[in-house]
Amino acid sequence: MSVTIPTESGARQDQLNQLACVRFFARQALPKGTQMKMTDQQHHWTNASTYVTAKSALAKQGIALPDLPSEGGSDLLAARSDLRRGMNLIRDQAIKSNNNGDSATAERLIDEVEAVAAFMERAQNLASVHDDARHLNSDAPDTGMKIMRNAADFRAHYRGEGEQVSTADFLRGVARLKTSDSVRNALSIGTDTAGGFSVPSRVMSELLAALAPASSLMQAGAGIVALDEGAKNFTTAVVDALPTAAWRLENGAVAESDPAFRGVVATPRSLAFYFKVSRELLADSPNMNSALLVAIGQAFAKEMDRAGLRGTGTAPEPRGILNTSGIQTVTNGANGTVLGGYANLFSAYQAILQANAPAPTAAIMSPRSLVKLGGLIDTTNQPLNVPAMLKDVALIPTPQIPNTLSVGSSTDCSEIYVGDFSIVNFMLRENISVQLADQVFATSGQLAFVCHARVDVAVMYPAALALVTGVR
């Protein structure tokens, strides 16, 4: 009789793998009537016997028992990942031994799982302490939203449900090719309403980590906010104008000030594309995962960048910085001006500071503009140094800013976006989903995957951004 232990994911899996639950689920895998010896020993990470058992058990799986750094961070995340992977491998062997009638080996393996689980429990406790300390000691203001900006943020946000699943394995599972048990479990619970599969958290963090460096806005400091499921719209408070304080005499009236805030409604819009891959390449290529991350991550990043910068706001397109009211503007005359120095950046810098907004940290421009700035020379034909005031301003290129804009009689103009882009957020309604279009290209042996996300753009403090137009 073959019985499968239910596979859980993330924080739930960590809980189930603790001592009592591991025993309970191990017993559920046994055929009815089987007697399994239960030892009285309770493993604890401080026990020498537990250490020896866990170290030996993990070594058999090619995994070294990791040190558990008390300071947390990426080392602790990696240690927890190794422990979880080892527990799953040993557990699967225990089930196989039991199904083959070898209850003695199954009992020994379950005891090994318990030993490793003791160290997993220790890792969980360390992670909780580290997270609490980081929250208490953080100097960052509480925005009321969890904003993710880099790979570490994505891993931390999605770690609660993190399975050891790669993007390539996930797509193989969607295509019904040979894949892992973790993927099959994720697919069994991850079907969305459109018939596609919501990517598991491990894959989601991997895709977003690939997206971030391909996005000029995220390089400049913009973030991603994962919205909870619920209402179709999400209202954020935006700083529209700083209130003006004034001195007053005793019993004097308080000076009237303009409204400081307004609500911006974020309505995540559908963003989708599809791509093809041969069945053989998907099944056999050893570097398929990295290729998929580049393709999917950059496809989303490219259009999110364009919409975040220049989106019209007319459905189904989000409203980008260009069409957001309240930003600063710098022009270059009736017909534009050839970029011959840093004057445009200084003008944008000044406009932002005069609006009482924070100093710019980045300038996003077309590759043509960046190369022109890099090619500036002085009177002795030596490369022109970046002015000291702009040395902390990152110059970031993106092909999503065109060089063919019309200003007056000129048709070769471009734009430069300057500011503190940490006030720009992509509002992500749900996990990216993937749907298989297996019939469209079946005759050529190709598989087509439709990737779908729901995203909007929110500019939290428009005065902190400046748009330079007419750049030639």
C-alpha positions as CSV (number, residue, x, y, z in Angstrom):
1,M,0.0,0.0,0.0
2,S,1.4,3.4,-1.0
3,V,0.4,6.4,1.0
4,T,1.7,10.0,0.5
5,I,2.4,12.3,3.4
6,P,0.8,15.7,2.6
7,T,3.4,18.3,1.5
8,E,3.0,21.7,3.0
9,S,4.9,24.9,2.1
10,G,6.5,27.8,3.8
11,A,5.8,28.7,7.4
12,R,3.2,26.0,7.5
13,Q,5.7,23.4,6.4
14,D,8.2,24.6,9.1
15,Q,5.5,24.1,11.7
16,L,4.5,20.6,10.5
17,N,8.2,19.6,10.5
18,Q,8.6,20.2,14.2
19,L,8.7,17.3,16.6
20,A,5.2,16.3,17.3
21,C,3.8,17.0,13.8
22,V,6.6,15.1,12.2
23,R,5.7,12.0,14.2
24,F,2.0,12.4,13.5
25,F,2.4,12.7,9.7
26,A,5.0,9.8,9.7
27,R,2.4,7.6,11.3
28,Q,-0.2,8.6,8.7
29,A,2.0,7.3,6.0
30,L,2.0,3.8,7.4
31,P,-0.5,1.2,6.4
32,K,-3.3,0.5,8.9
33,G,-2.3,-2.0,11.5
34,T,1.5,-1.2,11.3
35,Q,3.1,-0.8,14.6
36,M,5.9,1.7,14.6
37,K,8.2,2.0,17.6
38,M,8.1,5.4,19.2
39,T,11.2,6.4,21.2
40,D,11.0,8.5,24.4
41,Q,13.9,10.7,23.3
42,Q,12.9,14.3,22.4
43,H,15.5,16.0,20.3
44,H,16.8,19.4,21.2
45,W,19.4,21.4,19.3
46,T,21.6,21.7,22.5
47,N,21.8,17.9,22.9
48,A,25.0,16.3,21.8
49,S,23.2,13.2,20.5
50,T,20.8,15.4,18.4
51,Y,23.8,17.2,16.9
52,V,25.5,13.9,15.9
53,T,22.3,12.5,14.5
54,A,21.4,15.6,12.5
55,K,25.0,16.1,11.2
56,S,25.2,12.5,10.0
57,A,21.7,12.5,8.5
58,L,22.4,15.7,6.5
59,A,25.8,14.5,5.4
60,K,24.1,11.4,3.7
61,Q,22.1,13.9,1.6
62,G,25.2,15.9,0.7
63,I,24.3,18.8,3.0
64,A,26.6,20.1,5.8
65,L,24.8,20.9,9.1
66,P,24.9,24.7,8.9
67,D,26.0,27.1,11.6
68,L,23.1,29.3,12.7
69,P,24.2,32.9,12.8
70,S,22.5,34.8,15.6
71,E,22.6,38.1,13.7
72,G,20.2,36.8,11.0
73,G,20.5,38.0,7.4
74,S,21.1,36.0,4.2
75,D,23.3,33.4,6.0
76,L,20.4,32.5,8.3
77,L,18.0,32.3,5.3
78,A,20.5,30.0,3.5
79,A,20.8,27.8,6.6
80,R,17.0,27.4,6.9
81,S,16.8,26.5,3.2
82,D,19.4,23.8,3.7
83,L,17.7,22.4,6.7
84,R,14.3,22.3,5.1
85,R,15.7,20.7,2.0
86,G,17.4,18.0,4.1
87,M,14.3,17.3,6.1
88,N,12.3,16.8,2.9
89,L,14.8,14.5,1.4
90,I,15.0,12.3,4.5
91,R,11.2,12.3,4.9
92,D,10.8,11.1,1.4
93,Q,13.2,8.3,2.0
94,A,11.3,7.3,5.2
95,I,8.1,7.1,3.2
96,K,9.7,5.0,0.5
97,S,11.2,2.6,3.1
98,N,7.9,2.2,4.9
99,N,6.1,1.5,1.6
100,N,8.7,-1.2,0.8
101,G,7.9,-2.8,4.2
102,D,11.2,-1.8,5.9
103,S,9.7,-0.2,9.0
104,A,13.0,-0.3,10.9
105,T,14.7,1.9,8.4
106,A,11.6,4.2,8.3
107,E,11.7,4.5,12.0
108,R,15.4,5.5,11.9
109,L,14.9,8.0,9.2
110,I,11.9,9.6,11.0
111,D,14.2,10.0,14.1
112,E,16.7,11.7,11.8
113,V,14.0,14.1,10.6
114,E,13.2,14.9,14.2
115,A,16.9,15.7,14.9
116,V,17.1,18.0,11.9
117,A,13.8,19.6,12.9
118,A,15.3,20.6,16.2
119,F,17.8,22.8,14.4
120,M,15.1,24.1,12.1
121,E,13.1,25.2,15.2
122,R,16.2,26.9,16.4
123,A,16.6,28.7,13.1
124,Q,13.0,29.8,13.1
125,N,13.4,31.3,16.6
126,L,16.5,33.1,15.6
127,A,14.8,34.5,12.5
128,S,11.8,35.8,14.6
129,V,14.2,37.5,17.1
130,H,16.1,39.1,14.2
131,D,13.0,40.3,12.5
132,D,11.7,41.8,15.7
133,A,15.0,43.6,16.4
134,R,15.2,44.9,12.8
135,H,11.7,46.3,13.2
136,L,12.4,48.0,16.5
137,N,15.8,49.4,15.5
138,S,14.8,50.6,12.0
139,D,15.2,54.3,11.4
140,A,13.0,54.2,8.3
141,P,9.6,55.8,8.6
142,D,6.6,53.5,8.8
143,T,4.8,53.9,5.4
144,G,2.0,51.4,6.3
145,M,3.0,49.4,3.2
146,K,5.7,46.8,2.8
147,I,7.9,48.1,0.0
148,M,10.3,45.7,-1.7
149,R,13.3,47.0,-3.6
150,N,15.8,44.2,-4.1
151,A,16.4,40.5,-4.1
152,A,16.7,40.3,-0.3
153,D,13.4,42.1,0.2
154,F,11.7,39.6,-2.2
155,R,13.1,36.6,-0.4
156,A,12.1,38.0,2.9
157,H,8.5,38.7,1.8
158,Y,7.9,35.4,0.1
159,R,10.0,33.2,2.4
160,G,6.9,32.2,4.4
161,E,5.8,30.0,1.5
162,G,9.2,29.3,0.0
163,E,9.5,25.9,-1.6
164,Q,12.7,24.8,-3.3
165,V,11.1,25.3,-6.8
166,S,12.9,26.8,-9.8
167,T,11.2,28.7,-12.6
168,A,12.2,26.1,-15.1
169,D,10.8,23.2,-12.9
170,F,7.6,25.2,-12.4
171,L,7.1,25.6,-16.2
172,R,7.9,22.0,-16.8
173,G,5.1,21.1,-14.3
174,V,2.7,23.5,-16.0
175,A,3.5,21.8,-19.3
176,R,3.0,18.3,-17.7
177,L,6.6,17.3,-18.2
178,K,8.7,15.5,-15.6
179,T,9.2,17.7,-12.6
180,S,9.6,17.5,-8.8
181,D,7.0,16.7,-6.0
182,S,7.3,20.3,-4.8
183,V,6.1,21.6,-8.1
184,R,3.2,19.1,-8.4
185,N,2.1,20.2,-4.9
186,A,2.3,23.9,-5.9
187,L,0.3,23.2,-9.0
188,S,-2.4,21.4,-7.1
189,I,-3.1,24.4,-4.9
190,G,-2.1,27.3,-7.2
191,T,-4.8,27.3,-10.0
192,D,-6.2,30.8,-10.5
193,T,-9.6,31.8,-11.8
194,A,-8.5,32.2,-15.4
195,G,-7.3,28.6,-15.6
196,G,-3.6,29.5,-15.2
197,F,-1.3,28.7,-12.3
198,S,-0.2,31.3,-9.7
199,V,3.5,30.9,-9.4
200,P,4.7,29.7,-6.0
201,S,6.5,32.1,-3.7
202,R,9.9,30.7,-4.4
203,V,9.5,31.3,-8.1
204,M,7.8,34.7,-7.4
205,S,10.9,36.0,-5.5
206,E,13.2,34.6,-8.2
207,L,11.2,36.4,-11.0
208,L,11.1,39.7,-9.1
209,A,14.8,39.4,-8.3
210,A,15.4,39.0,-12.1
211,L,13.1,41.9,-12.9
212,A,14.6,44.5,-10.5
213,P,18.1,45.0,-12.2
214,A,16.4,45.2,-15.6
215,S,14.2,48.1,-14.5
216,S,15.7,51.6,-14.6
217,L,13.0,52.8,-12.2
218,M,13.9,50.1,-9.7
219,Q,17.6,50.7,-10.1
220,A,16.8,54.3,-9.3
221,G,15.0,53.3,-6.0
222,A,11.4,52.6,-7.0
223,G,9.8,49.7,-5.1
224,I,7.1,47.0,-5.5
225,V,4.2,46.8,-3.1
226,A,2.4,43.4,-3.0
227,L,-1.3,44.3,-2.4
228,D,-3.5,42.0,-0.4
229,E,-6.4,40.2,-2.2
230,G,-9.6,42.1,-1.9
231,A,-11.0,45.3,-3.4
232,K,-10.2,46.0,-7.0
233,N,-8.9,49.5,-6.2
234,F,-6.3,50.6,-3.6
235,T,-6.2,54.2,-2.3
236,T,-2.8,55.7,-1.2
237,A,-2.2,59.0,0.5
238,V,0.0,61.3,-1.6
239,V,1.9,64.4,-0.4
240,D,0.5,67.0,-2.8
241,A,1.8,70.2,-1.1
242,L,3.7,70.8,2.2
243,P,1.6,72.8,4.7
244,T,3.0,76.3,5.6
245,A,3.7,77.0,9.2
246,A,3.5,80.6,10.5
247,W,4.3,82.4,13.8
248,R,1.3,83.7,15.7
249,L,0.8,86.1,18.6
250,E,-1.0,85.1,21.7
251,N,-4.7,84.7,20.9
252,G,-3.8,85.2,17.2
253,A,-5.4,83.3,14.4
254,V,-3.6,80.2,13.0
255,A,-2.5,80.8,9.4
256,E,-4.4,79.0,6.7
257,S,-2.4,76.5,4.7
258,D,-3.1,74.6,1.5
259,P,-4.2,71.0,1.7
260,A,-1.2,68.7,2.1
261,F,-2.6,65.4,1.0
262,R,-4.7,63.9,-1.6
263,G,-5.8,60.3,-2.3
264,V,-4.5,58.5,-5.4
265,V,-6.5,55.4,-6.4
266,A,-4.3,52.6,-7.7
267,T,-6.2,50.2,-10.1
268,P,-3.9,47.3,-11.0
269,R,-4.0,46.8,-14.8
270,S,-3.5,43.6,-16.7
271,L,0.0,43.2,-18.1
272,A,0.6,40.0,-20.1
273,F,2.7,38.4,-22.9
274,Y,3.4,34.9,-24.2
275,F,6.5,33.2,-25.3
276,K,7.3,29.9,-27.1
277,V,9.9,27.2,-26.3
278,S,10.5,23.8,-27.8
279,R,9.4,20.8,-25.6
280,E,12.8,19.3,-25.9
281,L,14.7,22.4,-24.9
282,L,12.5,23.0,-21.8
283,A,12.9,19.4,-20.7
284,D,16.6,19.0,-21.3
285,S,18.5,22.3,-21.2
286,P,20.6,22.6,-18.0
287,N,20.6,26.4,-18.0
288,M,16.9,26.8,-18.9
289,N,16.2,28.4,-15.5
290,S,18.6,31.3,-16.0
291,A,17.4,31.8,-19.6
292,L,13.7,31.9,-18.5
293,L,14.5,34.4,-15.7
294,V,16.1,36.7,-18.2
295,A,13.3,36.4,-20.7
296,I,10.4,36.7,-18.2
297,G,12.0,39.2,-15.9
298,Q,13.1,41.6,-18.6
299,A,9.8,41.4,-20.5
300,F,7.9,42.6,-17.5
301,A,10.6,45.1,-16.5
302,K,10.7,46.7,-20.0
303,E,7.0,47.5,-20.1
304,M,6.7,48.4,-16.4
305,D,9.5,50.9,-17.0
306,R,7.8,52.4,-20.0
307,A,4.5,52.7,-18.2
308,G,6.1,53.9,-15.0
309,L,7.8,56.7,-16.8
310,R,5.5,57.6,-19.7
311,G,2.2,55.8,-19.1
312,T,-0.8,57.7,-20.3
313,G,-3.2,56.8,-17.5
314,T,-5.9,55.9,-20.1
315,A,-7.2,52.3,-19.6
316,P,-5.7,49.8,-19.8
317,E,-2.4,51.7,-19.3
318,P,-1.2,53.0,-15.9
319,R,-0.4,56.7,-15.4
320,G,3.3,57.3,-15.4
321,I,5.5,60.1,-14.1
322,L,5.2,62.1,-17.4
323,N,1.4,62.4,-16.9
324,T,1.4,62.9,-13.1
325,S,0.3,66.3,-11.9
326,G,2.6,68.2,-9.5
327,I,6.0,67.2,-10.9
328,Q,8.6,69.8,-11.7
329,T,9.3,70.6,-15.4
330,V,12.4,71.9,-17.2
331,T,12.2,72.9,-20.9
332,N,14.9,73.5,-23.5
333,G,13.4,76.2,-25.7
334,A,10.8,76.1,-28.4
335,N,12.6,73.5,-30.5
336,G,14.8,71.7,-27.9
337,T,18.5,72.0,-27.3
338,V,21.4,69.7,-28.0
339,L,22.7,68.1,-24.7
340,G,26.1,69.7,-24.2
341,G,26.6,69.7,-20.5
342,Y,25.0,69.2,-17.1
343,A,22.9,72.4,-17.1
344,N,19.6,70.4,-17.5
345,L,20.4,68.3,-14.4
346,F,21.3,71.4,-12.4
347,S,18.0,73.0,-13.4
348,A,16.0,70.0,-12.4
349,Y,18.0,69.7,-9.1
350,Q,17.2,73.3,-8.3
351,A,13.5,73.0,-9.1
352,I,13.1,70.0,-6.8
353,L,14.9,71.7,-3.9
354,Q,12.9,74.9,-4.3
355,A,9.7,72.7,-3.9
356,N,11.1,71.6,-0.5
357,A,11.5,68.1,-1.8
358,P,14.4,65.8,-1.0
359,A,17.6,66.1,-3.2
360,P,17.6,63.9,-6.3
361,T,19.3,60.6,-6.1
362,A,19.0,59.5,-9.8
363,A,18.5,60.7,-13.3
364,I,16.9,58.3,-15.9
365,M,17.5,59.1,-19.6
366,S,17.8,57.5,-23.0
367,P,21.1,55.7,-23.8
368,R,21.8,58.5,-26.3
369,S,21.7,61.1,-23.6
370,L,23.9,59.1,-21.3
371,V,26.5,58.5,-23.9
372,K,26.5,62.2,-24.8
373,L,27.2,63.1,-21.1
374,G,29.9,60.5,-20.9
375,G,31.6,61.8,-24.1
376,L,31.8,65.4,-22.9
377,I,35.4,66.8,-23.0
378,D,37.1,69.9,-21.7
379,T,39.2,72.4,-23.7
380,T,42.2,70.1,-23.6
381,N,40.1,67.2,-25.0
382,Q,40.1,65.4,-21.7
383,P,36.9,63.7,-20.4
384,L,34.8,66.1,-18.4
385,N,34.4,65.2,-14.8
386,V,30.9,65.0,-13.3
387,P,30.3,68.1,-11.2
388,A,30.8,67.4,-7.5
389,M,27.1,68.3,-6.7
390,L,25.9,65.5,-9.1
391,K,28.4,62.8,-8.1
392,D,25.8,61.1,-5.8
393,V,23.1,61.2,-8.6
394,A,23.1,57.9,-10.4
395,L,22.8,58.3,-14.2
396,I,20.7,55.4,-15.5
397,P,19.9,54.6,-19.1
398,T,16.7,53.0,-20.5
399,P,15.6,52.5,-24.1
400,Q,12.0,53.1,-22.9
401,I,12.6,56.9,-23.3
402,P,12.5,57.6,-27.1
403,N,14.7,59.9,-29.0
404,T,12.1,60.7,-31.6
405,L,9.8,63.1,-29.7
406,S,8.6,66.3,-31.4
407,V,9.2,69.6,-29.8
408,G,8.5,72.6,-32.0
409,S,10.1,71.9,-35.4
410,S,12.5,69.2,-34.0
411,T,11.6,65.6,-34.2
412,D,14.7,64.1,-32.5
413,C,14.0,65.1,-28.9
414,S,14.2,63.0,-25.7
415,E,13.5,63.4,-22.0
416,I,15.4,63.1,-18.7
417,Y,13.6,62.1,-15.4
418,V,15.3,63.4,-12.3
419,G,14.5,62.9,-8.6
420,D,14.3,60.7,-5.6
421,F,12.5,57.6,-7.1
422,S,12.0,55.9,-3.8
423,I,8.6,57.7,-3.8
424,V,7.5,55.7,-6.9
425,N,5.9,52.3,-6.3
426,F,4.6,49.5,-8.6
427,M,1.4,48.2,-7.0
428,L,1.2,44.4,-7.6
429,R,-2.2,43.0,-7.0
430,E,-1.4,39.3,-7.1
431,N,1.4,36.8,-7.9
432,I,2.4,36.4,-11.5
433,S,0.4,33.6,-13.1
434,V,1.3,31.3,-16.0
435,Q,-1.1,29.6,-18.4
436,L,-0.2,26.9,-20.9
437,A,-1.3,27.4,-24.5
438,D,-0.4,23.8,-25.5
439,Q,-2.6,23.5,-28.6
440,V,-1.6,26.7,-30.5
441,F,1.9,25.4,-31.6
442,A,1.4,21.7,-31.0
443,T,2.1,20.8,-34.6
444,S,5.6,22.3,-34.4
445,G,6.4,20.6,-31.0
446,Q,6.5,24.0,-29.2
447,L,4.9,25.0,-26.0
448,A,3.5,28.5,-25.4
449,F,3.2,30.1,-22.0
450,V,1.1,33.1,-21.2
451,C,2.4,35.2,-18.3
452,H,0.1,37.6,-16.6
453,A,0.4,40.2,-13.8
454,R,-1.8,43.0,-12.5
455,V,0.2,46.2,-11.9
456,D,-0.3,50.0,-11.4
457,V,2.0,52.9,-10.6
458,A,1.7,55.2,-7.6
459,V,3.8,58.4,-7.3
460,M,3.7,59.2,-3.6
461,Y,5.3,62.7,-3.7
462,P,5.2,64.2,-7.2
463,A,7.1,67.4,-6.2
464,A,10.2,65.2,-5.7
465,L,10.5,64.5,-9.4
466,A,11.4,66.6,-12.3
467,L,10.9,66.1,-16.1
468,V,13.4,67.6,-18.6
469,T,12.0,67.9,-22.1
470,G,13.4,68.9,-25.5
471,V,16.7,67.1,-24.9
472,R,18.5,66.6,-28.3
